[in-house]
């Protein structure tokens, strides 16, 4: 019988938390992926969702991702370096190109919850139309025994998603 990794255990917990929120009608799950990269001995799991009660066409989404690198694998099975765990990433994807005022307000909102925020502007081609997205990315390390930290992070992402949705709707300037 195989012994599950810290990644496997955290993935099951993350899935359970997010699917419970979906079953309770708080969110709508949009996508999920579970990738294995044999060449690099890495695994990545992500699950994306949006608010369930949003009626607008372009909604803000959240992608929660666990990444188990070769180094994480080595630390867990060879060097036995504690704590075992993986990288936990929260990605907020906001449709449209935020103007300077909205961008500043979004950053102020996020800085109250996260220390290091990376921003990416992405131009996606969909059905002969170009759509601009702003991604706000937050990385953290989560250990196998930090299930409450994982639960709190998911709850925080839902709270921030609500706040971002309210902020961008009140600004009415997404293009």
C-alpha positions as CSV (number, residue, x, y, z in Angstrom):
1,X,0.0,0.0,0.0
2,X,1.3,3.5,-0.8
3,X,1.8,6.1,1.8
4,X,0.1,9.4,0.8
5,X,2.3,12.5,0.6
6,X,1.7,15.8,2.4
7,X,0.4,17.0,-1.0
8,X,-2.2,14.2,-1.2
9,X,-3.4,14.9,2.3
10,X,-3.7,18.7,1.7
11,X,-5.4,18.1,-1.6
12,X,-8.1,16.0,0.0
13,X,-8.7,18.7,2.7
14,X,-8.7,21.5,0.1
15,X,-11.2,19.7,-2.1
16,X,-13.4,18.9,0.8
17,X,-13.5,22.6,2.0
18,X,-14.2,23.9,-1.4
19,X,-16.8,21.3,-2.3
20,X,-18.6,22.0,1.0
21,X,-18.8,25.7,0.1
22,X,-20.2,24.7,-3.3
23,X,-22.8,22.4,-1.7
24,X,-23.8,25.1,0.7
25,X,-24.5,27.4,-2.3
26,X,-21.8,29.9,-1.4
27,X,-19.7,29.4,-4.6
28,X,-19.9,27.8,-7.9
29,X,-16.9,25.6,-8.9
30,X,-15.8,26.4,-12.4
31,X,-12.8,24.1,-13.0
32,X,-10.4,21.7,-11.4
33,X,-7.1,20.1,-12.5
34,X,-4.7,17.6,-11.2
35,X,-1.4,17.5,-13.0
36,X,1.5,15.2,-12.7
37,X,4.8,16.1,-14.4
38,X,6.8,12.9,-14.5
39,X,9.9,14.5,-16.1
40,X,10.2,16.9,-13.1
41,X,8.6,14.8,-10.5
42,X,6.1,17.5,-9.6
43,X,2.4,17.6,-8.9
44,X,0.0,20.5,-9.2
45,X,-3.7,20.6,-8.2
46,X,-5.9,23.6,-8.7
47,X,-9.6,24.4,-8.2
48,X,-11.3,27.5,-9.5
49,X,-14.6,29.1,-8.3
50,X,-16.7,32.2,-8.4
51,X,-19.5,33.5,-6.2
52,X,-22.7,31.7,-6.7
53,X,-25.0,34.7,-6.6
54,X,-23.2,36.9,-9.1
55,X,-25.5,37.6,-12.1
56,X,-23.1,39.5,-14.2
57,X,-21.4,37.9,-17.3
58,X,-17.8,38.7,-16.3
59,X,-17.2,37.5,-12.8
60,X,-14.1,37.6,-10.6
61,X,-12.7,34.1,-10.1
62,X,-10.4,32.5,-7.5
63,X,-8.0,29.7,-8.3
64,X,-6.6,27.8,-5.3
65,X,-3.5,25.8,-6.1
66,X,-1.2,23.3,-4.4
67,X,2.2,22.6,-5.9
68,X,4.4,19.8,-4.8
69,X,7.9,20.2,-6.3
70,X,10.7,17.8,-6.5
71,X,12.3,19.6,-3.6
72,X,9.2,19.1,-1.5
73,X,9.2,15.4,-2.4
74,X,12.9,15.1,-1.5
75,X,12.4,16.9,1.8
76,X,9.6,14.6,2.8
77,X,11.0,11.2,1.7
78,X,14.8,11.5,1.7
79,X,15.9,14.2,4.1
80,X,12.8,13.9,6.3
81,X,13.0,17.7,6.7
82,X,10.0,18.9,8.8
83,X,7.5,20.4,8.1
84,X,6.4,18.4,5.1
85,X,4.2,20.4,2.8
86,X,3.8,22.3,-0.5
87,X,3.3,25.7,-2.0
88,X,-0.2,27.1,-1.7
89,X,-1.2,29.8,-4.2
90,X,-4.3,32.0,-4.3
91,X,-5.0,33.6,-7.7
92,X,-7.7,36.3,-8.1
93,X,-8.6,36.8,-11.7
94,X,-10.4,40.1,-12.4
95,X,-11.8,40.5,-15.9
96,X,-11.1,43.8,-17.6
97,X,-8.3,46.3,-17.4
98,X,-8.4,48.0,-14.0
99,X,-7.9,51.8,-14.1
100,X,-5.4,53.4,-11.7
101,X,-8.1,54.2,-9.1
102,X,-9.6,50.8,-9.0
103,X,-6.2,49.1,-9.1
104,X,-5.1,51.1,-6.0
105,X,-8.3,50.3,-4.1
106,X,-7.9,46.6,-5.0
107,X,-4.3,46.6,-3.8
108,X,-5.3,48.4,-0.5
109,X,-8.0,45.7,0.0
110,X,-5.6,42.9,-0.6
111,X,-2.7,44.4,1.4
112,X,-4.9,44.2,4.5
113,X,-5.0,40.4,4.1
114,X,-1.7,39.4,2.3
115,X,1.9,40.6,2.6
116,X,3.3,39.8,-0.9
117,X,1.0,40.3,-3.9
118,X,2.2,39.7,-7.5
119,X,0.2,41.2,-10.4
120,X,0.0,40.0,-14.0
121,X,-2.0,41.5,-16.8
122,X,-3.1,38.9,-19.3
123,X,-4.5,39.3,-22.8
124,X,-6.6,36.2,-23.7
125,X,-8.0,35.5,-27.2
126,X,-11.4,34.0,-27.0
127,X,-13.7,33.5,-30.1
128,X,-11.9,36.2,-32.1
129,X,-12.3,38.6,-29.2
130,X,-9.4,39.8,-27.0
131,X,-10.2,39.9,-23.3
132,X,-7.9,41.5,-20.7
133,X,-7.6,40.0,-17.2
134,X,-5.7,41.2,-14.1
135,X,-4.4,38.4,-12.0
136,X,-3.4,39.0,-8.3
137,X,-1.2,36.2,-7.1
138,X,-0.3,35.3,-3.5
139,X,2.1,32.4,-2.6
140,X,2.6,30.7,0.7
141,X,4.0,27.4,2.1
142,X,1.6,25.1,3.9
143,X,2.6,22.2,6.0
144,X,0.8,18.9,6.3
145,X,-0.2,19.6,9.9
146,X,-1.5,23.1,9.1
147,X,-5.0,22.1,8.1
148,X,-6.5,25.0,10.1
149,X,-4.2,27.4,8.2
150,X,-5.5,25.9,4.9
151,X,-9.1,26.2,6.1
152,X,-8.5,29.8,7.2
153,X,-6.9,30.6,3.8
154,X,-9.8,29.3,1.9
155,X,-12.3,31.3,4.1
156,X,-10.1,34.4,3.6
157,X,-10.2,33.9,-0.2
158,X,-14.0,33.7,-0.1
159,X,-14.1,36.9,2.0
160,X,-11.7,38.7,-0.3
161,X,-13.6,37.5,-3.4
162,X,-16.8,39.0,-1.9
163,X,-15.0,42.3,-1.2
164,X,-13.4,42.4,-4.6
165,X,-16.8,41.8,-6.3
166,X,-18.4,44.6,-4.2
167,X,-15.5,47.0,-4.9
168,X,-15.4,46.4,-8.7
169,X,-19.2,46.6,-9.0
170,X,-19.3,49.9,-7.0
171,X,-16.5,51.4,-9.1
172,X,-18.3,50.3,-12.3
173,X,-15.1,51.0,-14.3
174,X,-14.0,47.6,-15.6
175,X,-13.5,47.7,-19.3
